[in-house]
Amino acid sequence: RKILQRNVLIAKERCESPADGLSLDESTSITLYTFEWNTNESSFYFILNQALRMEDRQKLKPWFLYLKLFITTLSRLPPIAATVYRGIKADLTNQYKPNSYSIWWGVSSYTDNIEILQSEQFCGKTGMRTIFVIKCLNGRSIRNHSYYPQ
């Protein structure tokens, strides 16, 4: 709980003058989601996405207030239609068919710059990995509010 409180304060400090007409709390809801903690498994986004992917929807109750703020905030950002990329360091070819539609029950980050995705920090250029090319029709750019704006 102390780590969460500390990271909320760090996120709020980064959002003192939010862009896109968002309030401090709205911008902070995005920054907090994008903020990396000591380990992936302890990060806010990781724990939230675990809850979003659970079959037992009752497990989402503790997240309702945050999700309301987060989703309302995203709806206030202008929609974008673009081709974007998401990469995972694993072979997922058996789980996804080319040119098919999929529903992801979590919040997913992406980039519009394939070179960033191919950097070693993300997927790299070698080894087992799956790169999704997504035709986004109604996405939202959170770049102005992300802890990592690139």
N, CA, C and O atoms as a GROMACS GRO file, in nm:
protein
  600
    1ARG      N    1   0.083  -0.120   0.000
    1ARG     CA    2   0.000   0.000   0.000
    1ARG      C    3   0.087   0.126   0.000
    1ARG      O    4   0.054   0.224  -0.066
    2LYS      N    5   0.198   0.122   0.075
    2LYS     CA    6   0.288   0.237   0.078
    2LYS      C    7   0.351   0.262  -0.058
    2LYS      O    8   0.370   0.377  -0.100
    3ILE      N    9   0.383   0.153  -0.129
    3ILE     CA   10   0.441   0.167  -0.262
    3ILE      C   11   0.340   0.231  -0.356
    3ILE      O   12   0.375   0.319  -0.435
    4LEU      N   13   0.214   0.188  -0.347
    4LEU     CA   14   0.109   0.247  -0.430
    4LEU      C   15   0.096   0.397  -0.401
    4LEU      O   16   0.092   0.477  -0.493
    5GLN      N   17   0.091   0.434  -0.275
    5GLN     CA   18   0.078   0.575  -0.238
    5GLN      C   19   0.197   0.656  -0.289
    5GLN      O   20   0.180   0.767  -0.340
    6ARG      N   21   0.317   0.601  -0.276
    6ARG     CA   22   0.436   0.671  -0.324
    6ARG      C   23   0.430   0.690  -0.475
    6ARG      O   24   0.462   0.798  -0.525
    7ASN      N   25   0.390   0.586  -0.547
    7ASN     CA   26   0.386   0.595  -0.693
    7ASN      C   27   0.273   0.686  -0.742
    7ASN      O   28   0.287   0.749  -0.847
    8VAL      N   29   0.164   0.693  -0.668
    8VAL     CA   30   0.058   0.790  -0.703
    8VAL      C   31   0.114   0.931  -0.690
    8VAL      O   32   0.088   1.016  -0.776
    9LEU      N   33   0.189   0.958  -0.584
    9LEU     CA   34   0.248   1.091  -0.566
    9LEU      C   35   0.347   1.124  -0.678
    9LEU      O   36   0.348   1.236  -0.729
   10ILE      N   37   0.429   1.026  -0.716
   10ILE     CA   38   0.524   1.047  -0.827
   10ILE      C   39   0.447   1.077  -0.956
   10ILE      O   40   0.483   1.169  -1.029
   11ALA      N   41   0.343   1.000  -0.982
   11ALA     CA   42   0.262   1.022  -1.103
   11ALA      C   43   0.198   1.160  -1.101
   11ALA      O   44   0.197   1.230  -1.202
   12LYS      N   45   0.144   1.201  -0.986
   12LYS     CA   46   0.080   1.333  -0.976
   12LYS      C   47   0.180   1.445  -1.000
   12LYS      O   48   0.147   1.545  -1.064
   13GLU      N   49   0.301   1.430  -0.951
   13GLU     CA   50   0.404   1.531  -0.972
   13GLU      C   51   0.435   1.548  -1.120
   13GLU      O   52   0.460   1.660  -1.166
   14ARG      N   53   0.432   1.439  -1.194
   14ARG     CA   54   0.461   1.446  -1.339
   14ARG      C   55   0.345   1.506  -1.417
   14ARG      O   56   0.362   1.542  -1.533
   15CYS      N   57   0.230   1.517  -1.355
   15CYS     CA   58   0.108   1.561  -1.425
   15CYS      C   59   0.063   1.700  -1.381
   15CYS      O   60  -0.055   1.733  -1.392
   16GLU      N   61   0.154   1.782  -1.331
   16GLU     CA   62   0.114   1.911  -1.277
   16GLU      C   63   0.044   2.001  -1.377
   16GLU      O   64  -0.046   2.076  -1.339
   17SER      N   65   0.081   1.995  -1.502
   17SER     CA   66   0.016   2.077  -1.607
   17SER      C   67  -0.031   1.984  -1.718
   17SER      O   68   0.033   1.976  -1.823
   18PRO      N   69  -0.142   1.914  -1.696
   18PRO     CA   70  -0.183   1.812  -1.793
   18PRO      C   71  -0.222   1.871  -1.930
   18PRO      O   72  -0.279   1.980  -1.939
   19ALA      N   73  -0.190   1.796  -2.032
   19ALA     CA   74  -0.227   1.833  -2.169
   19ALA      C   75  -0.369   1.787  -2.200
   19ALA      O   76  -0.433   1.721  -2.118
   20ASP      N   77  -0.417   1.822  -2.316
   20ASP     CA   78  -0.544   1.774  -2.371
   20ASP      C   79  -0.666   1.814  -2.288
   20ASP      O   80  -0.772   1.753  -2.302
   21GLY      N   81  -0.654   1.916  -2.204
   21GLY     CA   82  -0.767   1.961  -2.125
   21GLY      C   83  -0.807   1.866  -2.013
   21GLY      O   84  -0.918   1.876  -1.960
   22LEU      N   85  -0.718   1.774  -1.977
   22LEU     CA   86  -0.749   1.679  -1.870
   22LEU      C   87  -0.720   1.741  -1.733
   22LEU      O   88  -0.637   1.831  -1.721
   23SER      N   89  -0.790   1.692  -1.633
   23SER     CA   90  -0.762   1.734  -1.496
   23SER      C   91  -0.638   1.661  -1.445
   23SER      O   92  -0.589   1.567  -1.508
   24LEU      N   93  -0.588   1.705  -1.331
   24LEU     CA   94  -0.473   1.640  -1.269
   24LEU      C   95  -0.502   1.493  -1.240
   24LEU      O   96  -0.419   1.406  -1.270
   25ASP      N   97  -0.618   1.462  -1.184
   25ASP     CA   98  -0.654   1.323  -1.153
   25ASP      C   99  -0.668   1.240  -1.280
   25ASP      O  100  -0.628   1.123  -1.282
   26GLU      N  101  -0.726   1.298  -1.384
   26GLU     CA  102  -0.742   1.223  -1.510
   26GLU      C  103  -0.606   1.187  -1.569
   26GLU      O  104  -0.582   1.072  -1.605
   27SER      N  105  -0.519   1.286  -1.579
   27SER     CA  106  -0.386   1.260  -1.635
   27SER      C  107  -0.309   1.161  -1.547
   27SER      O  108  -0.239   1.074  -1.599
   28THR      N  109  -0.322   1.175  -1.416
   28THR     CA  110  -0.254   1.084  -1.324
   28THR      C  111  -0.302   0.940  -1.341
   28THR      O  112  -0.223   0.847  -1.326
   29SER      N  113  -0.430   0.921  -1.372
   29SER     CA  114  -0.481   0.784  -1.390
   29SER      C  115  -0.409   0.713  -1.505
   29SER      O  116  -0.388   0.592  -1.500
   30ILE      N  117  -0.373   0.788  -1.608
   30ILE     CA  118  -0.299   0.730  -1.720
   30ILE      C  119  -0.152   0.710  -1.683
   30ILE      O  120  -0.095   0.604  -1.706
   31THR      N  121  -0.092   0.813  -1.624
   31THR     CA  122   0.049   0.804  -1.586
   31THR      C  123   0.073   0.688  -1.491
   31THR      O  124   0.170   0.614  -1.507
   32LEU      N  125  -0.013   0.671  -1.394
   32LEU     CA  126   0.000   0.561  -1.299
   32LEU      C  127  -0.006   0.426  -1.370
   32LEU      O  128   0.070   0.335  -1.337
   33TYR      N  129  -0.095   0.414  -1.468
   33TYR     CA  130  -0.106   0.289  -1.543
   33TYR      C  131   0.024   0.258  -1.617
   33TYR      O  132   0.065   0.142  -1.625
   34THR      N  133   0.090   0.361  -1.671
   34THR     CA  134   0.208   0.339  -1.755
   34THR      C  135   0.338   0.330  -1.676
   34THR      O  136   0.442   0.296  -1.732
   35PHE      N  137   0.334   0.360  -1.549
   35PHE     CA  138   0.452   0.366  -1.464
   35PHE      C  139   0.502   0.225  -1.433
   35PHE      O  140   0.426   0.140  -1.387
   36GLU      N  141   0.632   0.201  -1.458
   36GLU     CA  142   0.695   0.071  -1.426
   36GLU      C  143   0.735   0.069  -1.279
   36GLU      O  144   0.797   0.164  -1.231
   37TRP      N  145   0.700  -0.038  -1.207
   37TRP     CA  146   0.739  -0.052  -1.068
   37TRP      C  147   0.863  -0.139  -1.062
   37TRP      O  148   0.922  -0.168  -1.167
   38ASN      N  149   0.904  -0.182  -0.945
   38ASN     CA  150   1.028  -0.260  -0.932
   38ASN      C  151   1.028  -0.385  -1.018
   38ASN      O  152   1.130  -0.418  -1.079
   39THR      N  153   0.916  -0.455  -1.023
   39THR     CA  154   0.904  -0.573  -1.108
   39THR      C  155   0.776  -0.560  -1.188
   39THR      O  156   0.682  -0.494  -1.144
   40ASN      N  157   0.771  -0.624  -1.303
   40ASN     CA  158   0.648  -0.622  -1.383
   40ASN      C  159   0.529  -0.672  -1.302
   40ASN      O  160   0.420  -0.616  -1.309
   41GLU      N  161   0.552  -0.780  -1.226
   41GLU     CA  162   0.442  -0.844  -1.153
   41GLU      C  163   0.384  -0.756  -1.044
   41GLU      O  164   0.271  -0.777  -1.001
   42SER      N  165   0.459  -0.657  -0.998
   42SER     CA  166   0.408  -0.566  -0.895
   42SER      C  167   0.354  -0.437  -0.954
   42SER      O  168   0.298  -0.354  -0.882
   43SER      N  169   0.372  -0.418  -1.085
   43SER     CA  170   0.327  -0.294  -1.149
   43SER      C  171   0.176  -0.285  -1.151
   43SER      O  172   0.104  -0.384  -1.162
   44PHE      N  173   0.129  -0.163  -1.140
   44PHE     CA  174  -0.014  -0.134  -1.139
   44PHE      C  175  -0.082  -0.194  -1.262
   44PHE      O  176  -0.185  -0.260  -1.250
   45TYR      N  177  -0.023  -0.170  -1.381
   45TYR     CA  178  -0.084  -0.220  -1.504
   45TYR      C  179  -0.093  -0.373  -1.505
   45TYR      O  180  -0.191  -0.429  -1.555
   46PHE      N  181   0.007  -0.440  -1.451
   46PHE     CA  182   0.008  -0.586  -1.450
   46PHE      C  183  -0.105  -0.640  -1.363
   46PHE      O  184  -0.178  -0.731  -1.403
   47ILE      N  185  -0.119  -0.584  -1.243
   47ILE     CA  186  -0.223  -0.629  -1.150
   47ILE      C  187  -0.362  -0.596  -1.203
   47ILE      O  188  -0.454  -0.678  -1.192
   48LEU      N  189  -0.379  -0.477  -1.262
   48LEU     CA  190  -0.507  -0.440  -1.322
   48LEU      C  191  -0.543  -0.536  -1.434
   48LEU      O  192  -0.656  -0.584  -1.440
   49ASN      N  193  -0.450  -0.563  -1.524
   49ASN     CA  194  -0.480  -0.652  -1.636
   49ASN      C  195  -0.508  -0.794  -1.592
   49ASN      O  196  -0.589  -0.864  -1.654
   50GLN      N  197  -0.444  -0.840  -1.485
   50GLN     CA  198  -0.478  -0.971  -1.430
   50GLN      C  199  -0.625  -0.974  -1.390
   50GLN      O  200  -0.697  -1.070  -1.420
   51ALA      N  201  -0.670  -0.870  -1.322
   51ALA     CA  202  -0.810  -0.863  -1.278
   51ALA      C  203  -0.904  -0.856  -1.398
   51ALA      O  204  -1.009  -0.921  -1.398
   52LEU      N  205  -0.868  -0.779  -1.500
   52LEU     CA  206  -0.954  -0.766  -1.618
   52LEU      C  207  -0.968  -0.897  -1.694
   52LEU      O  208  -1.070  -0.919  -1.759
   53ARG      N  209  -0.868  -0.983  -1.687
   53ARG     CA  210  -0.871  -1.110  -1.761
   53ARG      C  211  -0.934  -1.225  -1.683
   53ARG      O  212  -0.951  -1.334  -1.739
   54MET      N  213  -0.969  -1.204  -1.557
   54MET     CA  214  -1.029  -1.311  -1.476
   54MET      C  215  -1.173  -1.337  -1.518
   54MET      O  216  -1.248  -1.245  -1.552
   55GLU      N  217  -1.210  -1.464  -1.515
   55GLU     CA  218  -1.350  -1.500  -1.545
   55GLU      C  219  -1.445  -1.448  -1.439
   55GLU      O  220  -1.557  -1.408  -1.470
   56ASP      N  221  -1.402  -1.450  -1.315
   56ASP     CA  222  -1.486  -1.403  -1.204
   56ASP      C  223  -1.486  -1.250  -1.204
   56ASP      O  224  -1.394  -1.188  -1.150
   57ARG      N  225  -1.588  -1.190  -1.264
   57ARG     CA  226  -1.596  -1.045  -1.278
   57ARG      C  227  -1.611  -0.974  -1.144
   57ARG      O  228  -1.588  -0.853  -1.136
   58GLN      N  229  -1.650  -1.048  -1.039
   58GLN     CA  230  -1.659  -0.988  -0.905
   58GLN      C  231  -1.522  -0.938  -0.856
   58GLN      O  232  -1.514  -0.848  -0.773
   59LYS      N  233  -1.416  -0.998  -0.910
   59LYS     CA  234  -1.281  -0.959  -0.870
   59LYS      C  235  -1.247  -0.818  -0.918
   59LYS      O  236  -1.147  -0.760  -0.875
   60LEU      N  237  -1.330  -0.764  -1.006
   60LEU     CA  238  -1.305  -0.628  -1.056
   60LEU      C  239  -1.361  -0.520  -0.964
   60LEU      O  240  -1.327  -0.402  -0.980
   61LYS      N  241  -1.444  -0.556  -0.868
   61LYS     CA  242  -1.508  -0.455  -0.782
   61LYS      C  243  -1.409  -0.357  -0.720
   61LYS      O  244  -1.437  -0.237  -0.719
   62PRO      N  245  -1.296  -0.402  -0.667
   62PRO     CA  246  -1.203  -0.305  -0.608
   62PRO      C  247  -1.148  -0.204  -0.709
   62PRO      O  248  -1.096  -0.099  -0.671
   63TRP      N  249  -1.161  -0.236  -0.837
   63TRP     CA  250  -1.106  -0.151  -0.943
   63TRP      C  251  -1.210  -0.055  -1.002
   63TRP      O  252  -1.173   0.030  -1.083
   64PHE      N  253  -1.335  -0.065  -0.963
   64PHE     CA  254  -1.442   0.011  -1.028
   64PHE      C  255  -1.416   0.162  -1.030
   64PHE      O  256  -1.433   0.225  -1.134
   65LEU      N  257  -1.377   0.221  -0.918
   65LEU     CA  258  -1.357   0.366  -0.915
   65LEU      C  259  -1.243   0.407  -1.007
   65LEU      O  260  -1.254   0.505  -1.082
   66TYR      N  261  -1.133   0.333  -1.002
   66TYR     CA  262  -1.022   0.364  -1.092
   66TYR      C  263  -1.064   0.346  -1.238
   66TYR      O  264  -1.037   0.433  -1.321
   67LEU      N  265  -1.131   0.235  -1.270
   67LEU     CA  266  -1.172   0.210  -1.408
   67LEU      C  267  -1.268   0.317  -1.459
   67LEU      O  268  -1.260   0.355  -1.576
   68LYS      N  269  -1.357   0.365  -1.374
   68LYS     CA  270  -1.448   0.472  -1.415
   68LYS      C  271  -1.368   0.597  -1.452
   68LYS      O  272  -1.393   0.658  -1.556
   69LEU      N  273  -1.273   0.635  -1.368
   69LEU     CA  274  -1.189   0.751  -1.396
   69LEU      C  275  -1.107   0.728  -1.522
   69LEU      O  276  -1.100   0.816  -1.608
   70PHE      N  277  -1.044   0.612  -1.534
   70PHE     CA  278  -0.956   0.581  -1.647
   70PHE      C  279  -1.033   0.579  -1.779
   70PHE      O  280  -0.990   0.640  -1.877
   71ILE      N  281  -1.146   0.512  -1.781
   71ILE     CA  282  -1.225   0.502  -1.905
   71ILE      C  283  -1.285   0.637  -1.943
   71ILE      O  284  -1.288   0.673  -2.060
   72THR      N  285  -1.334   0.710  -1.844
   72THR     CA  286  -1.386   0.845  -1.871
   72THR      C  287  -1.275   0.934  -1.927
   72THR      O  288  -1.297   1.011  -2.020
   73THR      N  289  -1.157   0.923  -1.869
   73THR     CA  290  -1.042   1.000  -1.917
   73THR      C  291  -1.010   0.965  -2.061
   73THR      O  292  -0.991   1.055  -2.144
   74LEU      N  293  -1.003   0.837  -2.092
   74LEU     CA  294  -0.973   0.796  -2.230
   74LEU      C  295  -1.078   0.848  -2.327
   74LEU      O  296  -1.045   0.887  -2.439
   75SER      N  297  -1.203   0.849  -2.285
   75SER     CA  298  -1.310   0.897  -2.374
   75SER      C  299  -1.298   1.046  -2.402
   75SER      O  300  -1.353   1.095  -2.502
   76ARG      N  301  -1.229   1.119  -2.318
   76ARG     CA  302  -1.210   1.263  -2.338
   76ARG      C  303  -1.097   1.294  -2.435
   76ARG      O  304  -1.086   1.406  -2.484
   77LEU      N  305  -1.014   1.195  -2.463
   77LEU     CA  306  -0.905   1.215  -2.559
   77LEU      C  307  -0.959   1.197  -2.701
   77LEU      O  308  -1.053   1.120  -2.722
   78PRO      N  309  -0.899   1.266  -2.798
   78PRO     CA  310  -0.949   1.251  -2.935
   78PRO      C  311  -0.925   1.111  -2.990
   78PRO      O  312  -0.819   1.053  -2.966
   79PRO      N  313  -1.022   1.056  -3.062
   79PRO     CA  314  -1.002   0.922  -3.121
   79PRO      C  315  -0.900   0.928  -3.235
   79PRO      O  316  -0.887   1.029  -3.304
   80ILE      N  317  -0.829   0.818  -3.251
   80ILE     CA  318  -0.736   0.808  -3.363
   80ILE      C  319  -0.763   0.679  -3.440
   80ILE      O  320  -0.803   0.577  -3.383
   81ALA      N  321  -0.742   0.686  -3.570
   81ALA     CA  322  -0.746   0.568  -3.656
   81ALA      C  323  -0.605   0.556  -3.714
   81ALA      O  324  -0.558   0.648  -3.782
   82ALA      N  325  -0.539   0.445  -3.688
   82ALA     CA  326  -0.401   0.429  -3.733
   82ALA      C  327  -0.363   0.282  -3.730
   82ALA      O  328  -0.430   0.200  -3.666
   83THR      N  329  -0.255   0.250  -3.798
   83THR     CA  330  -0.194   0.119  -3.785
   83THR      C  331  -0.092   0.128  -3.673
   83THR      O  332  -0.004   0.214  -3.675
   84VAL      N  333  -0.104   0.038  -3.576
   84VAL     CA  334  -0.015   0.040  -3.460
   84VAL      C  335   0.042  -0.101  -3.440
   84VAL      O  336  -0.006  -0.197  -3.500
   85TYR      N  337   0.143  -0.110  -3.355
   85TYR     CA  338   0.214  -0.236  -3.335
   85TYR      C  339   0.223  -0.270  -3.187
   85TYR      O  340   0.240  -0.183  -3.101
   86ARG      N  341   0.210  -0.398  -3.160
   86ARG     CA  342   0.227  -0.449  -3.023
   86ARG      C  343   0.310  -0.576  -3.034
   86ARG      O  344   0.286  -0.659  -3.121
   87GLY      N  345   0.406  -0.590  -2.947
   87GLY     CA  346   0.493  -0.706  -2.951
   87GLY      C  347   0.498  -0.780  -2.820
   87GLY      O  348   0.486  -0.721  -2.713
   88ILE      N  349   0.516  -0.910  -2.830
   88ILE     CA  350   0.527  -0.997  -2.713
   88ILE      C  351   0.643  -1.093  -2.738
   88ILE      O  352   0.653  -1.151  -2.846
   89LYS      N  353   0.730  -1.110  -2.640
   89LYS     CA  354   0.845  -1.200  -2.655
   89LYS      C  355   0.802  -1.344  -2.633
   89LYS      O  356   0.841  -1.407  -2.535
   90ALA      N  357   0.721  -1.394  -2.724
   90ALA     CA  358   0.674  -1.532  -2.720
   90ALA      C  359   0.614  -1.565  -2.856
   90ALA      O  360   0.572  -1.475  -2.929
   91ASP      N  361   0.612  -1.692  -2.890
   91ASP     CA  362   0.550  -1.736  -3.015
   91ASP      C  363   0.402  -1.764  -2.989
   91ASP      O  364   0.367  -1.863  -2.925
   92LEU      N  365   0.316  -1.676  -3.038
   92LEU     CA  366   0.172  -1.690  -3.018
   92LEU      C  367   0.098  -1.727  -3.147
   92LEU      O  368  -0.023  -1.707  -3.157
   93THR      N  369   0.171  -1.781  -3.245
   93THR     CA  370   0.108  -1.810  -3.374
   93THR      C  371  -0.004  -1.912  -3.364
   93THR      O  372  -0.096  -1.910  -3.446
   94ASN      N  373  -0.001  -2.001  -3.265
   94ASN     CA  374  -0.109  -2.099  -3.250
   94ASN      C  375  -0.234  -2.038  -3.186
   94ASN      O  376  -0.342  -2.096  -3.196
   95GLN      N  377  -0.220  -1.924  -3.120
   95GLN     CA  378  -0.333  -1.861  -3.052
   95GLN      C  379  -0.404  -1.757  -3.138
   95GLN      O  380  -0.520  -1.723  -3.112
   96TYR      N  381  -0.337  -1.707  -3.240
   96TYR     CA  382  -0.395  -1.602  -3.324
   96TYR      C  383  -0.377  -1.638  -3.471
   96TYR      O  384  -0.270  -1.683  -3.512
   97LYS      N  385  -0.480  -1.618  -3.548
   97LYS     CA  386  -0.473  -1.643  -3.691
   97LYS      C  387  -0.454  -1.509  -3.763
   97LYS      O  388  -0.513  -1.409  -3.724
   98PRO      N  389  -0.371  -1.507  -3.869
   98PRO     CA  390  -0.352  -1.383  -3.945
   98PRO      C  391  -0.486  -1.330  -3.998
   98PRO      O  392  -0.574  -1.406  -4.035
   99ASN      N  393  -0.497  -1.200  -4.001
   99ASN     CA  394  -0.616  -1.129  -4.054
   99ASN      C  395  -0.744  -1.163  -3.978
   99ASN      O  396  -0.853  -1.157  -4.036
  100SER      N  397  -0.733  -1.198  -3.853
  100SER     CA  398  -0.852  -1.229  -3.773
  100SER      C  399  -0.876  -1.118  -3.672
  100SER      O  400  -0.790  -1.032  -3.648
  101TYR      N  401  -0.994  -1.121  -3.613
  101TYR     CA  402  -1.030  -1.024  -3.509
  101TYR      C  403  -1.016  -1.092  -3.373
  101TYR      O  404  -1.050  -1.210  -3.358
  102SER      N  405  -0.968  -1.017  -3.277
  102SER     CA  406  -0.952  -1.070  -3.141
  102SER      C  407  -0.998  -0.966  -3.041
  102SER      O  408  -0.995  -0.846  -3.067
  103ILE      N  409  -1.041  -1.015  -2.926
  103ILE     CA  410  -1.076  -0.926  -2.816
  103ILE      C  411  -0.975  -0.950  -2.706
  103ILE      O  412  -0.955  -1.063  -2.662
  104TRP      N  413  -0.912  -0.844  -2.661
  104TRP     CA  414  -0.820  -0.852  -2.549
  104TRP      C  415  -0.890  -0.789  -2.430
  104TRP      O  416  -0.933  -0.674  -2.436
  105TRP      N  417  -0.901  -0.863  -2.322
  105TRP     CA  418  -0.976  -0.818  -2.205
  105TRP      C  419  -0.892  -0.734  -2.111
  105TRP      O  420  -0.935  -0.705  -2.000
  106GLY      N  421  -0.777  -0.694  -2.152
  106GLY     CA  422  -0.693  -0.606  -2.072
  106GLY      C  423  -0.670  -0.476  -2.146
  106GLY      O  424  -0.714  -0.459  -2.259
  107VAL      N  425  -0.600  -0.387  -2.082
  107VAL     CA  426  -0.558  -0.262  -2.145
  107VAL      C  427  -0.423  -0.291  -2.208
  107VAL      O  428  -0.334  -0.344  -2.143
  108SER      N  429  -0.407  -0.256  -2.335
  108SER     CA  430  -0.284  -0.289  -2.406
  108SER      C  431  -0.214  -0.163  -2.455
  108SER      O  432  -0.278  -0.070  -2.506
  109SER      N  433  -0.085  -0.161  -2.440
  109SER     CA  434  -0.006  -0.052  -2.495
  109SER      C  435   0.038  -0.090  -2.635
  109SER      O  436   0.042  -0.208  -2.671
  110TYR      N  437   0.070   0.010  -2.712
  110TYR     CA  438   0.114  -0.012  -2.849
  110TYR      C  439   0.204   0.104  -2.888
  110TYR      O  440   0.221   0.200  -2.813
  111THR      N  441   0.262   0.093  -3.006
  111THR     CA  442   0.341   0.202  -3.060
  111THR      C  443   0.305   0.220  -3.207
  111THR      O  444   0.265   0.125  -3.274
  112ASP      N  445   0.321   0.341  -3.256
  112ASP     CA  446   0.302   0.363  -3.399
  112ASP      C  447   0.437   0.363  -3.470
  112ASP      O  448   0.445   0.391  -3.590
  113ASN      N  449   0.544   0.332  -3.396
  113ASN     CA  450   0.679   0.331  -3.450
  113ASN      C  451   0.738   0.190  -3.435
  113ASN      O  452   0.776   0.151  -3.325
  114ILE      N  453   0.745   0.117  -3.543
  114ILE     CA  454   0.794  -0.021  -3.540
  114ILE      C  455   0.938  -0.028  -3.489
  114ILE      O  456   0.977  -0.129  -3.430
  115GLU      N  457   1.018   0.076  -3.512
  115GLU     CA  458   1.157   0.075  -3.467
  115GLU      C  459   1.166   0.072  -3.314
  115GLU      O  460   1.255   0.006  -3.260
  116ILE      N  461   1.076   0.140  -3.246
  116ILE     CA  462   1.074   0.135  -3.099
  116ILE      C  463   1.044  -0.007  -3.053
  116ILE      O  464   1.106  -0.058  -2.960
  117LEU      N  465   0.947  -0.070  -3.118
  117LEU     CA  466   0.909  -0.206  -3.081
  117LEU      C  467   1.025  -0.303  -3.101
  117LEU      O  468   1.039  -0.399  -3.026
  118GLN      N  469   1.106  -0.278  -3.203
  118GLN     CA  470   1.217  -0.368  -3.234
  118GLN      C  471   1.342  -0.340  -3.152
  118GLN      O  472   1.443  -0.408  -3.169
  119SER      N  473   1.337  -0.242  -3.063
  119SER     CA  474   1.452  -0.216  -2.976
  119SER      C  475   1.462  -0.329  -2.873
  119SER      O  476   1.363  -0.398  -2.846
  120GLU      N  477   1.579  -0.347  -2.817
  120GLU     CA  478   1.602  -0.456  -2.720
  120GLU      C  479   1.518  -0.439  -2.594
  120GLU      O  480   1.487  -0.537  -2.526
  121GLN      N  481   1.480  -0.316  -2.561
  121GLN     CA  482   1.397  -0.291  -2.443
  121GLN      C  483   1.261  -0.359  -2.457
  121GLN      O  484   1.199  -0.396  -2.357
  122PHE      N  485   1.214  -0.375  -2.580
  122PHE     CA  486   1.083  -0.435  -2.603
  122PHE      C  487   1.099  -0.573  -2.665
  122PHE      O  488   1.124  -0.669  -2.593
  123CYS      N  489   1.086  -0.588  -2.795
  123CYS     CA  490   1.089  -0.721  -2.857
  123CYS      C  491   1.222  -0.757  -2.922
  123CYS      O  492   1.252  -0.874  -2.941
  124GLY      N  493   1.300  -0.659  -2.957
  124GLY     CA  494   1.424  -0.687  -3.026
  124GLY      C  495   1.397  -0.732  -3.169
  124GLY      O  496   1.284  -0.727  -3.218
  125LYS      N  497   1.503  -0.776  -3.235
  125LYS     CA  498   1.490  -0.820  -3.374
  125LYS      C  499   1.516  -0.969  -3.391
  125LYS      O  500   1.504  -1.022  -3.501
  126THR      N  501   1.552  -1.037  -3.282
  126THR     CA  502   1.581  -1.181  -3.291
  126THR      C  503   1.510  -1.255  -3.179
  126THR      O  504   1.464  -1.195  -3.082
  127GLY      N  505   1.502  -1.385  -3.195
  127GLY     CA  506   1.440  -1.469  -3.092
  127GLY      C  507   1.291  -1.485  -3.114
  127GLY      O  508   1.233  -1.429  -3.207
  128MET      N  509   1.231  -1.564  -3.027
  128MET     CA  510   1.087  -1.589  -3.036
  128MET      C  511   1.011  -1.464  -2.996
  128MET      O  512   1.033  -1.407  -2.890
  129ARG      N  513   0.922  -1.421  -3.084
  129ARG     CA  514   0.838  -1.306  -3.054
  129ARG      C  515   0.723  -1.303  -3.152
  129ARG      O  516   0.729  -1.361  -3.260
  130THR      N  517   0.619  -1.236  -3.112
  130THR     CA  518   0.503  -1.215  -3.197
  130THR      C  519   0.480  -1.065  -3.206
  130THR      O  520   0.473  -0.996  -3.104
  131ILE      N  521   0.469  -1.016  -3.326
  131ILE     CA  522   0.439  -0.874  -3.346
  131ILE      C  523   0.301  -0.864  -3.410
  131ILE      O  524   0.276  -0.919  -3.517
  132PHE      N  525   0.214  -0.794  -3.341
  132PHE     CA  526   0.079  -0.771  -3.391
  132PHE      C  527   0.077  -0.640  -3.469
  132PHE      O  528   0.127  -0.538  -3.422
  133VAL      N  529   0.020  -0.645  -3.588
  133VAL     CA  530  -0.005  -0.524  -3.666
  133VAL      C  531  -0.155  -0.499  -3.653
  133VAL      O  532  -0.237  -0.577  -3.702
  134ILE      N  533  -0.190  -0.391  -3.587
  134ILE     CA  534  -0.329  -0.366  -3.549
  134ILE      C  535  -0.383  -0.246  -3.626
  134ILE      O  536  -0.325  -0.138  -3.624
  135LYS      N  537  -0.494  -0.268  -3.693
  135LYS     CA  538  -0.564  -0.156  -3.758
  135LYS      C  539  -0.663  -0.100  -3.657
  135LYS      O  540  -0.774  -0.150  -3.640
  136CYS      N  541  -0.619   0.004  -3.592
  136CYS     CA  542  -0.696   0.064  -3.483
  136CYS      C  543  -0.795   0.164  -3.543
  136CYS      O  544  -0.756   0.254  -3.617
  137LEU      N  545  -0.922   0.147  -3.511
  137LEU     CA  546  -1.026   0.234  -3.566
  137LEU      C  547  -1.068   0.344  -3.469
  137LEU      O  548  -1.111   0.451  -3.511
  138ASN      N  549  -1.057   0.317  -3.340
  138ASN     CA  550  -1.108   0.411  -3.241
  138ASN      C  551  -1.019   0.411  -3.117
  138ASN      O  552  -1.066   0.398  -3.004
  139GLY      N  553  -0.889   0.425  -3.140
  139GLY     CA  554  -0.794   0.422  -3.029
  139GLY      C  555  -0.777   0.560  -2.967
  139GLY      O  556  -0.839   0.657  -3.009
  140ARG      N  557  -0.694   0.565  -2.866
  140ARG     CA  558  -0.662   0.691  -2.799
  140ARG      C  559  -0.512   0.696  -2.777
  140ARG      O  560  -0.451   0.600  -2.729
  141SER      N  561  -0.452   0.807  -2.810
  141SER     CA  562  -0.310   0.826  -2.783
  141SER      C  563  -0.296   0.881  -2.642
  141SER      O  564  -0.353   0.985  -2.608
  142ILE      N  565  -0.218   0.811  -2.560
  142ILE     CA  566  -0.193   0.856  -2.423
  142ILE      C  567  -0.052   0.913  -2.409
  142ILE      O  568  -0.005   0.937  -2.298
  143ARG      N  569   0.014   0.934  -2.521
  143ARG     CA  570   0.153   0.980  -2.522
  143ARG      C  571   0.176   1.101  -2.432
  143ARG      O  572   0.276   1.107  -2.360
  144ASN      N  573   0.085   1.198  -2.434
  144ASN     CA  574   0.102   1.320  -2.354
  144ASN      C  575   0.089   1.296  -2.204
  144ASN      O  576   0.121   1.384  -2.124
  145HIS      N  577   0.043   1.178  -2.165
  145HIS     CA  578   0.018   1.149  -2.024
  145HIS      C  579   0.094   1.026  -1.974
  145HIS      O  580   0.086   0.991  -1.857
  146SER      N  581   0.166   0.961  -2.064
  146SER     CA  582   0.239   0.840  -2.028
  146SER      C  583   0.365   0.875  -1.949
  146SER      O  584   0.426   0.979  -1.970
  147TYR      N  585   0.401   0.786  -1.858
  147TYR     CA  586   0.528   0.803  -1.787
  147TYR      C  587   0.644   0.792  -1.887
  147TYR      O  588   0.749   0.853  -1.867
  148TYR      N  589   0.624   0.714  -1.993
  148TYR     CA  590   0.723   0.697  -2.099
  148TYR      C  591   0.661   0.743  -2.229
  148TYR      O  592   0.604   0.662  -2.302
  149PRO      N  593   0.670   0.872  -2.263
  149PRO     CA  594   0.596   0.927  -2.377
  149PRO      C  595   0.636   0.874  -2.514
  149PRO      O  596   0.566   0.900  -2.612
  150GLN      N  597   0.748   0.801  -2.526
  150GLN     CA  598   0.786   0.749  -2.656
  150GLN      C  599   0.710   0.624  -2.686
  150GLN      O  600   0.728   0.565  -2.792
   0.00000   0.00000   0.00000
